[in-house]
Every structure is written in C-alpha cells, then in structure tokens.
Amino acid sequence: MAPSARRRAFTLIELLVVIAIVAILMGIMLPSLAKARKGAKRATCFNNLATLGRAAGSYNVEFSDKIPAYSWRRNMSYQSRYPDLNNAPTDSRAMMDQCIYILRERAGRTDLPRMTDRIPTRHYSHLVLNDFLAQRLPETGMACPEDDVLLEWQRDPVDFSPRPPSTRPYQDIWPYSSSYQIVPAAWSPDARKGSVTTYTQVEYDHNLMWVGSGRLGDRRMADVIFPSQKVLYFDYFDRHSGRKPMFYGYAQAVSSLLFFDGSVSMHRSSETNRGFLPDSPQSAGWTNYSYAPNILGFEPPTLSGRPTDPVIGYYRWTRGGLRGIDVNGREINTSRWR
C-alpha cells in the first residue's frame, strides 16, 4: 500500500482538544438538563394539584355543594364490617375512624388499629376523594415529585423505612399521606359562635392544632366568595424554587397552590396575605408559630440552623376563612366578627 493511502490517526493533541470540547459542551448542557428536569417535576406537581381540583369539583357535584371532607359524625354507626370503627364520641374521632376505614378497605390494611389522637385532615384529606381520583393506595400522584421521603415510603408501605419510632401503630399510615394539605377552613367553622370553635395552630409545633367542639366537615363551596384568590390545597413545603425544600411559612418560600376555582400557581408567601387568628377573628393579629423539623430528619432544616424558627400562618389561616382573600387583593375586614 502506498504511503499516501494510509489512514491518518489522531494525534494526542487532537484527542485532548476533542475531549476539552466535549467537556465544555457537557458543562454548558448539564445545567440546562438539570433545569429542564426540575421544570418537568414542577409541571408534574402542578398536574397533581390540578387533579385534586378536578376531583374536588366532582365531589362538590356529587355531594350537594360540599367541600371534600371526612363526613362521619359522632355517635353514629356507618358499617358492620369493622365494629370498632363506630359510635365515636366526637366528630374529630369520627374522622379518624373514617380514615382508618378507607385504608382498611382501599389499601388492604386491615392490620391498622383504631386511631385515637391524630387528626387526618392535614396529611390525609385526599383519602375522601378516593372514588374520584381512582387511587391505588398509596398513590404516587398525591406526592410531589420532589418529595423524595414520601415517594420512598410508598415503595413499601407495610415495611417502610425510616419507620418513625412510636408506640402508636397507626403511625404506619404515613406512606398513605400526601404532600398537599387542605386548608382548615375547608372542614372547620370560620369563627367562634357560642361553644363552637375552629381548629387553631399550636404555637410551638407546626404539625399540631387544637380542635374545637363544633360540627366538622360541613363546609360548602357557596361559602367561598373569592374562588380565584382563595387557596384550597397547598404544598406544605416549597420544593421547586431553590436547591433545598423550605417550610411554606417562611416569607421567602414559594409553594405550589391550588385555588378554589381549580387554578394552580406558585406564590411567594411574603406576597400573600398574612391571615388571622381563627379563634379571635376580630383581632388585627395573625397566626405566629414555630417550625421545628422532625428529629428524624425527613423534614427540611430551619433556615437559621437553630432547632426552631418563627413562621407565619399565611393562607393556611386566611383572614375570614372561606370568605377571605389570599392573593391579589387586600384582606377582608373581620373586626366585628364574633
């Protein structure tokens, strides 16, 4: 073969140049790919909330204008299959019974005992929409795609890890929870009326509320005056705006919100109204409480690095309840409420 016909190989310098070009291109593309993935997860989160909104609309039509809520009442028997889940002494206990009934029936968790001291309306409000969501419990669509802890728990709901150390066996229902919480005004009264009180935030714990003695789960869509400005469901944490999740109650948090009109958007908490004190609606103050991450580490740390940080209630405790405004408008006047 003549020398001119030989194939010319790459020199070491040429290979190094090619490698450098590829590295530069990867450095340019990787941030874009990461941004695209994050955008896709945000879109999925929006779709999850929109699905909740459509299910809530179907529930509203099916149940004569009712807002989705646990509907079992105290001192009532609703079924004979599980005798232990009947005749609850209070409406709040009846809600617990209904939650366990749904999980026993729809998730096959007949091993779950009766609940006695946990309010299911915060993390488990989506269970009452099971028929309209066609859920397979646990339902991945009720977890924000950035909620890595809940998605991991859902993979093995019977033997999930990390299992919270507790003497209460019904802590095992955590894999059936949701990233999205319904606002308390959707299932409790708005203001004090005689002996009827709303649920109110416990000052020292972001996951606890005091329960009143009023009739629960009887709110109607007709009570909502500003459906496009009033939050129905919200992601408990801002999981999309930064590198790390952040509790919604921080002023700089940007959480995903579902409004009563079915629209979904993200809003910085500081740009929403501050809300009020549900048991003192005439007060000009708002709900202040503490964010203290769970000691097991599955909740994001405080921004300050201290064990607790002060936060504000915002749209979780809308001034005026269902009649109030969270975004794009001033709060209503509740100074004469009793």
Long-range contacts (C-beta under 8 A, 24 or more apart in sequence): 38-240, 41-144, 41-145, 41-146, 41-240, 42-240, 42-256, 42-266, 44-145, 45-144, 45-145, 45-146, 45-235, 45-239, 45-240, 45-256, 46-256, 46-264, 48-141, 48-142, 48-143, 48-144, 48-179, 48-180, 49-180, 49-233, 49-235, 49-256, 49-257, 49-258, 49-264, 50-258, 50-262, 50-264, 51-133, 51-141, 52-126, 52-129, 52-133, 52-142, 52-180, 52-233, 52-258, 53-232, 53-233, 53-258, 53-259, 53-262, 53-263, 53-264, 54-132, 54-262, 55-129, 55-132, 55-133, 56-129, 56-232, 57-262, 58-132, 59-128, 59-129, 59-132, 60-221, 62-132, 65-220, 65-221, 65-222, 66-218, 66-219, 66-220, 66-221, 67-186, 67-187, 67-219, 67-220, 67-221, 67-232, 68-125, 68-128, 68-129, 68-182, 68-186, 69-121, 69-125, 69-128, 69-182, 69-186, 69-187, 69-216, 69-217, 69-218, 69-219, 70-94, 70-95, 70-98, 70-99, 70-120, 70-121, 70-125, 70-128, 70-187, 70-216, 70-217, 71-98, 71-128, 71-217, 72-97, 72-98, 84-113, 84-114, 85-114, 90-213, 91-214, 91-215, 91-216, 91-217, 92-119, 92-211, 92-216, 95-119, 95-120, 95-121, 95-216, 95-217, 96-120, 98-128, 99-124, 99-127, 99-173, 100-170, 100-173, 102-127, 102-128, 102-130, 103-127, 103-137, 103-173, 103-176, 106-130, 106-135, 106-137, 107-137, 107-138, 107-157, 107-176, 109-157, 109-158, 109-172, 109-173, 111-172, 112-169, 112-170, 112-172, 112-173, 113-169, 113-170, 114-170, 115-170, 117-168, 118-168, 118-170, 119-199, 119-209, 119-211, 121-182, 121-184, 121-187, 122-181, 122-207, 122-209, 123-174, 123-177, 123-178, 123-181, 124-173, 124-176, 124-177, 124-178, 125-178, 125-181, 125-182, 125-186, 125-187, 125-233, 126-178, 126-180, 127-176, 137-176, 138-175, 138-176, 142-177, 142-178, 142-179, 142-180, 143-178, 143-179, 144-179, 144-180, 144-235, 144-237, 144-239, 144-256, 146-239, 146-240, 146-245, 147-179, 147-237, 147-239, 149-298, 150-175, 150-177, 150-178, 150-179, 162-296, 162-298, 164-296, 165-296, 179-235, 179-236, 179-237, 179-239, 180-233, 180-234, 180-235, 180-236, 180-256, 180-258, 181-233, 181-234, 181-235, 181-236, 181-316, 182-232, 182-233, 183-231, 183-232, 183-233, 183-234, 183-315, 183-316, 183-318, 184-209, 184-278, 184-316, 184-317, 185-219, 185-278, 185-318, 185-321, 185-322, 185-324, 186-219, 186-232, 186-322, 187-216, 187-217, 187-219, 188-212, 188-214, 188-216, 188-219, 189-214, 189-215, 189-321, 190-278, 190-281, 190-320, 190-321, 190-322, 190-323, 191-278, 191-281, 191-321, 191-334, 191-337, 191-338, 192-279, 192-280, 192-281, 192-338, 193-338, 197-279, 198-278, 198-279, 198-321, 199-278, 200-277, 200-278, 200-279, 200-287, 201-287, 201-289, 201-313, 201-316, 201-317, 202-289, 203-288, 203-289, 203-290, 204-289, 204-290, 204-292, 204-308, 205-289, 205-290, 205-292, 206-247, 206-249, 206-289, 206-290, 206-291, 206-292, 206-311, 212-279, 219-322, 221-260, 223-321, 223-322, 223-323, 224-260, 224-322, 224-323, 225-322, 225-323, 225-324, 226-323, 226-324, 226-325, 226-329, 227-259, 227-260, 227-261, 228-259, 228-260, 228-261, 228-263, 229-259, 229-325, 229-326, 229-327, 229-328, 229-329, 230-259, 230-260, 230-318, 230-322, 230-324, 230-325, 230-326, 231-257, 231-258, 231-259, 231-260, 231-315, 231-318, 231-326, 231-327, 232-258, 232-259, 232-260, 233-257, 233-258, 234-258, 234-315, 234-316, 237-299, 237-300, 240-266, 241-266, 244-300, 245-300, 246-300, 246-303, 247-291, 247-299, 247-300, 247-309, 247-311, 248-314, 248-316, 249-289, 249-291, 249-311, 249-312, 249-313, 249-314, 249-316, 250-291, 250-303, 250-309, 250-311, 251-312, 257-315, 257-326, 257-327, 267-327, 269-312, 269-314, 271-327, 272-314, 272-315, 272-326, 272-327, 273-314, 273-315, 273-318, 273-319, 273-324, 273-325, 273-326, 273-327, 273-329, 273-330, 273-331, 274-312, 274-313, 274-314, 274-319, 274-331, 275-312, 275-313, 275-314, 275-315, 275-316, 275-317, 275-318, 275-319, 275-324, 275-331, 276-317, 276-318, 276-319, 276-320, 276-331, 276-334, 277-317, 278-317, 278-321, 281-319, 281-320, 281-334, 281-337, 281-338, 282-334, 282-335, 282-336, 282-337, 282-338, 284-335, 286-312, 286-313, 286-317, 286-319, 287-312, 287-313, 287-316, 287-317, 288-312, 288-313, 289-313
